[in-house]
């Protein structure tokens, strides 16, 4: 595995410019117009990539899956939420085209084989693996079979689980990078895990980054100084807006600092 990877024409790794992902996730709350507005705003603040999440209810969930914390009064189950906030294939193609036309890289985290296939049709140049999918080896294999680089978030993994996943990607001859991530929304300073970035740099021969949920710019600034070559932050128009990630996100004003 190389200590750098390439996403389209962008080289990621130490010695190269910091690769910055603006994470929209599901902050659009199912509004296609809002999703396009996020792209337009992220262009203005100079990120490298715009990232969404692609959930297909029938492929990843069932009516028996309850919310762990239900903050959506209009959705009785998680599949209800996935369906309400989902986009059609033509809408995903539209978002991908808008992102590329704006000069940014389009990305979205898939949560099923069907989502991987859909995003391939949208022309995604890389995969971002959400923390909860790091041990989902069949899904990782499906991504690896595309030949595209894989960016892994460590947030819900033990060291053993993360090592097993990286060994697996090595056996598949995949290019990959790893994000230190703490699955806490918002993440308090004592859980940022900046020390883990140094440990990852010493352990893995690949680009290391920070996927931050603190709602502040400070972990990202510190991570860059520690040698991180990738940064991912959630972004919202206003931290008071409706949504599960708003308190853990940067505003566009924060992001542009």
Buried (B, 14 or more C-beta within 10 A) or exposed (E): BEBBBBBEEBBBBEEBEBBBBBBBBBBBBBEBEBBBBBBEBBBEBEBBBBBBBBBBBEBBBEEEEEBEEEEBEEBEBBBBBBBBBBBEEEEBBBBBEBBBEBEBBBBBBBBBBBBBBBBBEBEBBBBBBBBBBBBBBEBBBBBBEBEBBBBBBBBBBEEEEBEBBBEBBEEBEBBBBBBBBBBBBBBEEEEBBBEBBBEBBEBBEBBBBBBBBBBBBEBBEBBBEBBBBBBBBBBBBEBEEEBBBBBBBBBBEBBEE
